[in-house]
Amino acid sequence: MDFALSTYYPIFLFLLVVVGFAVSALVATHLLGPSRRTPVKQMPYESGMDPIGDARQHFDVKFYLIAILFLVFDVELLFLYPWAAMYPWASGPGEPSSYLPGEFQSLVFWEVLVFLLSVVVAYIYAWRRGVFRWR
Amino acid sequence: MNPNLVTALTGYLPYLVPEMLLGAAACVLFLGGTWRANRHLWGGVALVSLAMAALALSFNPLPHYESASVADASRYASPVMLDRLALLLRGVSLAGGLLLVLLCWDSMPENRAAEYHACLLLMVAGMGLCAAANELVTLFLALELTSIPTYLILYLGKSSTPNDGLDAAGQEAAMKYFLLSIFSSALTLFGFSYLYGMAGTTNLPGLADAFRRASDLSAATEPTVPSPLMGMGMVALVMVVAGLGFRLTAVPFHFYAPDVYQGTTTANAAVLAFVPKVAGFAALVRVLGFVLPNLSHEVFTATLSRPILREQLPILLWIVAAVTMTLGNLLGLLQDNLRRLLAYSSVAHAGYMLIGLAAAPRLLDAFDAPVDGVDAVFFYLVTYGAMTLGAFGVLQYLSSSGQKAETVDDLAGLSKTRPGLALIMVLFLFSLIGIPFTAGFMGKFLLFAGALDVPPSQETTFWPPDQRTLFVGLALLAALNAAIGGWYYLRIAAVMYLRDPSPLAAAAEGKRSWPTLAAVGLCGALTLGIGINPDPLKRAVQSAVPRLTDMVSVSAVEH
């Protein structure tokens, strides 16, 4: 297979944009943002938690429910990527092609919709049981 | 794409409508329970959905393949195997689900009833899929579908309001079961990964073929040295047996059972005594390859005649069976708590059932044997379900109607306060012992007959000893165990009939739980019915498990 550098141009462009965005955001906040050096602002940032002390501290159990719900949607996303990638795309002037044989396309489509429905059921259940009420 | 393959990969879906219905009904229950808290409404919905699933199963029981090539493609590519064994066990799990829904009707708090019944329906679907699994992946998912709802019901069964937690024993039970169950799932999965790594397929008939090819190869090149595949295969199978042994409560994986049964409610203990056993035995029989339907005689014997399944595995199962039933019965003698006692009883019964699995590969030689081991296991599974659920049902009925039923002494004088209930409890106890004219007798008879029919080894060596001697010894040990078990079952009967009721028990006259009573009545009818006329069930299990003798006659007709 021939090596053509031009195929990699989009990736180089992407890298350039990523690095440029990160650098420019840092520089811009440094130059433009007001700088008030209070003791709290000088502390290392640890997502709002006190960074000094015992590692074993009580943690609100409410976060557990949020974590579980996050996992539900995380796993859902994991299944949706291959599902989306399976579908036909235009491979050029000829026929659209797909990794999935035509016989299974409607079956797989509906199966994933049923899966999505079951996740929605879990979401509504959590909602109705007051998981989001943050009591 | 090959049309046979398409049929194999999609054609099974209409046959899984019962399980889909159960899953949909579980979703309705989970959501509906957040709007209405009413045990009678949601219990009724669960019963109706079980009936609809049974109807769907009866409309579409067995697939009909147009040609041998379609059947072959289904065997090697379909994730489920819709043979007669799957049909039998799916029917058994639906019937067991019906009994469990009735039995658990009043056991949980009102606001948890919908979720509880939804979990029961998911377990029933899981048991059915376990019996129909044709793939290691399907099998694992089905096993998880039975065990994850079990963790939930251990939490749902006891607390009465959302903020009121479990007591310490209930928490211990739920946590212990959860941690040990995921540990056993991991063991099973580890064994499965070895099987997949060695054979390159997760398809069960494909695995059997891979083992056969490997042993043929090693026999051709170096007859005395077993191939590395077979050596690793033994490691994998030991891990699978260990992981599934947890679900069967086989010793040494039984130790959680007494604590969990004691810590949780009676109804939850009934679920734990039935559901994991059915799923575990179905999975064990599928993985160990005792049931590979539509196989020709040649392939069938070739699969099992190789060293791994023929020599080592029966010895492993022999040891596990002997230790399980002996330890279960001996420790049962020491118990005063009724649920703990029934937990050890369920351990002992798992040991009896393992006799059938241990004897099954050996019985392939015995063409005139009346049973072939595996059918005896499933016969016993049905009778065990009826009598154990019945015994738990009596205890659940007592506790839901306000009488304490925790220790053996709590049942003192039950024959005077509730004569009918005491009589039916005695029926279940007699059946658990295995007294004639109860279901337990016929079940034990078939299992022991299997062990006694094992033919002698062709060549006699010092080690391993003659297989006939080994299995006759196992049958004798089992008979001795049945006698030991008789002591603690009869002790309950003696306390019920010979002691005077405590004033507390006589005073307790709470509300009657009719659904639980109905479950007890159904279990009693089954226990007595199978005991008096075992032939319908015997025919059902024998037609479900393809016997070698039948296959030989079929192939003789074909040629």
Interface residues (C-beta under 8 A of the other chain):
Chain A: P101 E103 F104 L107 S118 V121 I124 Y125 R128 R129
Chain B: M1 V6 L9 T10 L13 C27 F30 L31 T34 W35
